[in-house]
Amino acid sequence: MLSGQSWNPSNHFIMSEGMAAYFKAALEDGDPMLVAAARDDIARTQGITQISGEAGLGC
């Protein structure tokens, strides 16, 4: 049974290459909604990374 939590791709980006591959795949698909969702996922990830770094919690 599912826990009710939605899958968040930003939890799975380890390196910028992963983000680039994710966005490239969205662009290749051609669906504007998918491209926008990928862009938002990447922006969210970058924001979390920056905040973590500023808080001294960065990798």
N, C-alpha and C positions, 0 to 999 in steps of 0.2 A: 504494500500500500504506500502511496506517495505521502510525504510529510506535509505537503501544502506549500513548501518553499519553491519558488521558481528558480530555474537555473540562471546563474549570473555569469556570463562569459568573462567579465572583468576579474573574477576570482581565479581565472586560469591563465592569465597573461603573466609569463615569467620574464620575458625579455621583449624589447621593442620589436624584434623580428617576428614574434608571435602576433603582436598588434598589427604589424604591417601585413602579414599573411592573412589575418582575419579581415582587414579592410579591403585588401586586394580581392579576396574571394567574394566579398559583398559587391564590389564594383563589377566583377566579372558576371555575377548573377544578373545585374542590371535592374533589380527591383529598387526603386527609390526609397521605399519604406525600409528595406533591409540595409541600404547604404546609410540612411539616417540613424537607424538603430545601432549599427556598428560604430558610426562616428560618436554617438552618445556614450556607448560602452567604453570606448577608448578614452574619451574625455573624462569620464568618471574615474577610470583607472588612473589616469595621469594625475588627477586631482588628489586621489587617495594617496598616491605615491609621494606627491609633494608634501602633503600635510604630515604624513608619517615621517618623512625626512626632517621636516622642520621641528617635529616633536622629539627627534632623537630616536625614532623607532624604525628608521629605514634599514634596508637590507645591506 
